[in-house]
Amino acid sequence: MSKKLAKIHVPDGGSVMGTKVTLADGTEIGGITSIKLEGDVDRRSWVATIQLHPNFIDQIPFHVELTSV
């Protein structure tokens, strides 16, 4: 079973501008202002923190918390 949740695509040349995050279902996340990838010796997997400014159009905002993978 794959635990792949998202793919981070960095443009050629390694520029921060133009970096895209695509979820496993193919949905591209927009409005990203910051991506932070962390790992340390006490963790068995990488942790990605994605900061964004959503643009809600005719939608009701809600809070989601991922508690386990």
TORLUM-219464 format. One record per atom (N, C-alpha, C): atom name; residue in one letter; x, y, z; residue number from 1. Coordinates in steps of 0.1 Angstrom, whole numbers, plus 2048, in hexadecimal, padded with zeros to 3 digits. Example, Ala and Ser with C-alpha at 12.3 -4.5 7.8 and 13.67 -1.06 7.14 Angstrom:
  a r   X   Y   Z   k
  N A 884 7C7 84E   1
 CA A 87B 7D3 84E   1
  C A 884 7DF 84E   1
  N S 880 7EA 847   2
 CA S 889 7F5 847   2
  C S 881 800 84F   2
***
This chain:
  a r   X   Y   Z   k
  N M 808 7F4 800   1
 CA M 800 800 800   1
  C M 809 80C 800   1
  N S 806 815 7F7   2
 CA S 80E 822 7F6   2
  C S 809 82C 800   2
  N K 812 833 806   3
 CA K 80E 83E 80F   3
  C K 811 84C 808   3
  N K 812 84C 7FB   4
 CA K 814 858 7F4   4
  C K 808 861 7F4   4
  N L 809 86D 7FA   5
 CA L 7FE 876 7FB   5
  C L 7FF 881 7F1   5
  N A 80B 885 7EE   6
 CA A 80D 891 7E5   6
  C A 81A 890 7DE   6
  N K 81B 897 7D2   7
 CA K 828 898 7CB   7
  C K 82C 8A7 7CA   7
  N I 838 8AA 7CD   8
 CA I 83D 8B7 7CD   8
  C I 846 8B8 7C0   8
  N H 842 8C1 7B7   9
 CA H 84A 8C3 7AA   9
  C H 851 8D0 7AB   9
  N V 85F 8CF 7AB  10
 CA V 867 8DB 7AB  10
  C V 86B 8DE 79C  10
  N P 86A 8EA 797  11
 CA P 86D 8ED 789  11
  C P 87C 8EB 787  11
  N D 87F 8E9 77A  12
 CA D 88D 8E8 776  12
  C D 895 8F4 77B  12
  N G 8A1 8F2 780  13
 CA G 8A9 8FC 785  13
  C G 8A8 8FE 794  13
  N G 89E 8F7 79A  14
 CA G 89D 8F7 7A9  14
  C G 896 904 7AE  14
  N S 890 90C 7A6  15
 CA S 88A 918 7AB  15
  C S 87E 915 7B4  15
  N V 87C 91E 7BE  16
 CA V 871 91C 7C7  16
  C V 864 920 7BF  16
  N M 864 92B 7B8  17
 CA M 859 92F 7B0  17
  C M 855 925 7A6  17
  N G 848 921 7A6  18
 CA G 843 917 79C  18
  C G 842 909 7A2  18
  N T 847 907 7AE  19
 CA T 846 8FA 7B4  19
  C T 837 8F6 7B6  19
  N K 833 8EA 7B3  20
 CA K 825 8E6 7B3  20
  C K 824 8DA 7BC  20
  N V 818 8D9 7C3  21
 CA V 815 8CD 7CB  21
  C V 808 8C7 7C6  21
  N T 809 8BA 7C3  22
 CA T 7FE 8B3 7BD  22
  C T 7FA 8A8 7C7  22
  N L 7EE 8A7 7CB  23
 CA L 7E9 89C 7D4  23
  C L 7E8 88F 7CC  23
  N A 7E8 884 7D4  24
 CA A 7E8 877 7CE  24
  C A 7DC 875 7C4  24
  N D 7D1 87C 7C6  25
 CA D 7C6 87B 7BC  25
  C D 7C7 883 7B0  25
  N G 7D2 88B 7AF  26
 CA G 7D5 893 7A3  26
  C G 7D1 8A2 7A5  26
  N T 7CB 8A5 7B0  27
 CA T 7C7 8B3 7B3  27
  C T 7D4 8BB 7B6  27
  N E 7D5 8C7 7AF  28
 CA E 7E0 8CF 7B1  28
  C E 7DD 8DA 7BC  28
  N I 7E5 8DC 7C6  29
 CA I 7E3 8E5 7D0  29
  C I 7E7 8F3 7CC  29
  N G 7DF 8FD 7CD  30
 CA G 7E2 90B 7C9  30
  C G 7E4 914 7D5  30
  N G 7EA 91F 7D3  31
 CA G 7EB 929 7DE  31
  C G 7F6 926 7E8  31
  N I 800 91E 7E4  32
 CA I 80B 91A 7ED  32
  C I 814 925 7EF  32
  N T 817 928 7FC  33
 CA T 821 933 7FF  33
  C T 82E 92D 805  33
  N S 82D 921 80A  34
 CA S 839 91B 810  34
  C S 838 90C 811  34
  N I 843 905 80F  35
 CA I 844 8F7 810  35
  C I 850 8F4 819  35
  N K 84E 8EC 823  36
 CA K 859 8E9 82D  36
  C K 85A 8DA 82E  36
  N L 865 8D4 82B  37
 CA L 867 8C5 82C  37
  C L 871 8C2 837  37
  N E 86D 8BA 841  38
 CA E 876 8B7 84C  38
  C E 877 8A8 84E  38
  N G 883 8A5 853  39
 CA G 886 897 858  39
  C G 890 898 862  39
  N D 890 88E 86B  40
 CA D 89B 88D 875  40
  C D 89C 87E 879  40
  N V 8A6 87C 882  41
 CA V 8AA 86E 885  41
  C V 89F 867 88D  41
  N D 896 86E 894  42
 CA D 88B 869 89C  42
  C D 87F 865 894  42
  N R 87E 86A 888  43
 CA R 872 867 87F  43
  C R 876 85D 875  43
  N R 86C 855 871  44
 CA R 86F 84B 866  44
  C R 86A 850 858  44
  N S 864 85B 858  45
 CA S 85F 861 84B  45
  C S 861 870 84B  45
  N W 860 876 83F  46
 CA W 861 884 83D  46
  C W 854 88A 841  46
  N V 854 897 846  47
 CA V 848 89F 849  47
  C V 848 8AB 840  47
  N A 83E 8AD 839  48
 CA A 83C 8B9 830  48
  C A 832 8C2 836  48
  N T 835 8CF 837  49
 CA T 82C 8D9 83C  49
  C T 82A 8E3 830  49
  N I 81D 8E4 82C  50
 CA I 81A 8EC 820  50
  C I 811 8F7 825  50
  N Q 816 904 823  51
 CA Q 80E 910 827  51
  C Q 808 916 81A  51
  N L 7FB 919 81B  52
 CA L 7F5 91F 80F  52
  C L 7EA 928 813  52
  N H 7E6 930 809  53
 CA H 7DB 93A 80B  53
  C H 7D0 935 801  53
  N P 7C6 92F 807  54
 CA P 7BB 92A 7FE  54
  C P 7B3 935 7F8  54
  N N 7AD 932 7ED  55
 CA N 7A4 93B 7E6  55
  C N 797 934 7E5  55
  N F 78E 937 7EF  56
 CA F 781 930 7F0  56
  C F 777 937 7E6  56
  N I 771 930 7DD  57
 CA I 767 935 7D4  57
  C I 75A 92D 7D6  57
  N D 750 933 7DC  58
 CA D 743 92C 7DF  58
  C D 745 91F 7E6  58
  N Q 74E 920 7F0  59
 CA Q 751 914 7F9  59
  C Q 750 918 807  59
  N I 74E 90E 810  60
 CA I 74E 911 81E  60
  C I 75B 90C 824  60
  N P 763 915 82A  61
 CA P 770 911 82F  61
  C P 76E 907 83B  61
  N F 778 8FE 83C  62
 CA F 777 8F5 847  62
  C F 786 8F1 84B  62
  N H 787 8EB 857  63
 CA H 794 8E7 85D  63
  C H 795 8D8 85C  63
  N V 7A1 8D4 857  64
 CA V 7A4 8C6 856  64
  C V 7B1 8C3 85D  64
  N E 7B2 8B9 865  65
 CA E 7BE 8B5 86C  65
  C E 7C1 8A7 869  65
  N L 7CD 8A4 863  66
 CA L 7D1 897 860  66
  C L 7D8 891 86C  66
  N T 7D2 887 872  67
 CA T 7D7 881 87F  67
  C T 7E0 875 87D  67
  N S 7DF 86E 872  68
 CA S 7E8 862 870  68
  C S 7E8 85F 861  68
  N V 7F3 858 85D  69
 CA V 7F4 854 84F  69
  C V 7F6 845 84F  69
***
